[in-house]
Amino acid sequence: QVQLVESGGGLVQAGESLKLSCAASGRVGSVNEMGWYRQAPGKQRELVATITNSGSTNYADSVKGRFTISRDNAKNAVYLQMNSLKPEDTAVYYCNGRRLWPQINYWGQGTQVTVSS
């Protein structure tokens, strides 16, 4: 089992920045990829960014150039630096850990990000 705990959410104004953190514990070595997803009210959960154990990253088109995902393997932590935030970035942000075989997804409890215009 892997436990994920997010922190760093909050209320900001459009154009400001916010950094989310995700602390992982448990069988972290079994996870092949970490990522951030978000879910806005009335919408499906969507991918924001992912990072593999080797450091390869992937971003949703809507956040490219504004968000940066990173990881600190020594601390078992993943971060999401969010710059130039927009009201449409408002959502609950979830940390995800993915094991490829067998395929298992681990989720944090989520942290609210609200961007006012």
DAZIZI-V249643 format. One record per residue. RES is the residue in one letter. SS is DSSP state (a for helix, b for strand, c for the rest). PSI is psi in radians with two decimals (999 if undefined). D_FIRST is the distance of its C-alpha to the first C-alpha in Angstrom with 2 decimals. Layout:
[[RES & SS & PSI & D_FIRST] [RES & SS & PSI & D_FIRST]]
This chain:
[[Q & c & 2.60 & 0.00] [V & b & 2.31 & 3.78] [Q & b & 2.38 & 6.70] [L & b & 2.31 & 10.06] [V & b & 2.08 & 13.43] [E & b & 2.72 & 16.66] [S & b & 2.87 & 20.11] [G & c & -0.06 & 23.62] [G & c & 2.98 & 24.76] [G & b & -2.94 & 28.24] [L & b & 2.16 & 31.71] [V & b & 2.91 & 33.77] [Q & b & 2.75 & 36.92] [A & c & 2.38 & 37.36] [G & c & -0.27 & 37.66] [E & c & 3.10 & 35.58] [S & c & 2.79 & 32.33] [L & b & 2.54 & 28.91] [K & b & 2.15 & 25.89] [L & b & 2.55 & 22.32] [S & b & 2.60 & 19.56] [C & b & 2.09 & 15.79] [A & b & 2.20 & 13.93] [A & b & 2.52 & 10.47] [S & b & 2.91 & 8.59] [G & b & -2.51 & 5.89] [R & c & 1.10 & 5.72] [V & a & -0.53 & 8.18] [G & a & -0.30 & 10.41] [S & a & -0.16 & 8.87] [V & c & 2.29 & 9.88] [N & c & -0.43 & 13.57] [E & b & 2.46 & 14.78] [M & b & 2.69 & 14.55] [G & b & 3.03 & 16.87] [W & b & 2.35 & 18.60] [Y & b & 2.85 & 19.74] [R & b & 2.71 & 22.20] [Q & b & 2.02 & 23.71] [A & c & 2.77 & 27.26] [P & c & 2.26 & 28.89] [G & c & 0.09 & 29.93] [K & c & 2.84 & 28.25] [Q & c & 2.73 & 25.31] [R & c & 2.40 & 22.32] [E & b & 2.66 & 23.31] [L & b & 2.42 & 22.15] [V & b & -0.96 & 23.43] [A & b & 2.62 & 22.34] [T & b & 2.76 & 19.89] [I & b & 2.29 & 19.68] [T & b & 3.04 & 18.64] [N & c & -0.46 & 17.76] [S & c & -0.07 & 21.50] [G & c & 0.04 & 22.45] [S & c & 2.39 & 23.85] [T & b & 2.75 & 23.99] [N & b & 2.42 & 24.78] [Y & b & 2.59 & 26.25] [A & c & 2.55 & 27.53] [D & c & -0.58 & 31.32] [S & c & -0.28 & 31.67] [V & c & -0.07 & 30.09] [K & c & 2.33 & 31.33] [G & c & -0.20 & 33.43] [R & c & -0.60 & 32.20] [F & b & 2.58 & 28.46] [T & b & 2.18 & 26.80] [I & b & 2.48 & 23.15] [S & b & 2.92 & 22.29] [R & b & 2.66 & 19.61] [D & b & 1.73 & 19.74] [N & a & -0.54 & 17.60] [A & a & -0.52 & 18.83] [K & a & 0.02 & 17.52] [N & c & 0.85 & 14.27] [A & b & 2.61 & 16.05] [V & b & 2.50 & 17.40] [Y & b & 2.72 & 20.67] [L & b & 1.86 & 22.94] [Q & b & 2.11 & 26.59] [M & b & 2.02 & 28.59] [N & c & 2.83 & 32.36] [S & c & 0.89 & 35.24] [L & c & 2.55 & 33.31] [K & c & 2.74 & 34.88] [P & a & -0.57 & 34.92] [E & a & -0.10 & 33.22] [D & a & -0.12 & 30.12] [T & c & 2.18 & 29.65] [A & b & 2.99 & 26.31] [V & b & 2.20 & 22.94] [Y & b & 2.26 & 20.85] [Y & b & 2.38 & 17.14] [C & b & 2.43 & 14.82] [N & b & 2.44 & 12.89] [G & b & 2.24 & 10.57] [R & b & 2.24 & 11.40] [R & b & 2.26 & 10.62] [L & c & -0.65 & 14.07] [W & c & 2.08 & 13.94] [P & c & 2.68 & 12.77] [Q & c & 2.08 & 12.77] [I & b & 2.38 & 9.70] [N & b & 2.27 & 10.15] [Y & b & 2.47 & 8.19] [W & b & 2.55 & 10.89] [G & c & -3.12 & 12.32] [Q & c & -0.24 & 14.97] [G & c & 2.66 & 17.79] [T & b & 2.36 & 20.85] [Q & b & 2.30 & 24.41] [V & b & 2.15 & 26.84] [T & b & 2.20 & 30.43] [V & b & 2.06 & 33.26] [S & b & 2.62 & 36.76] [S & c & 999 & 39.79]]
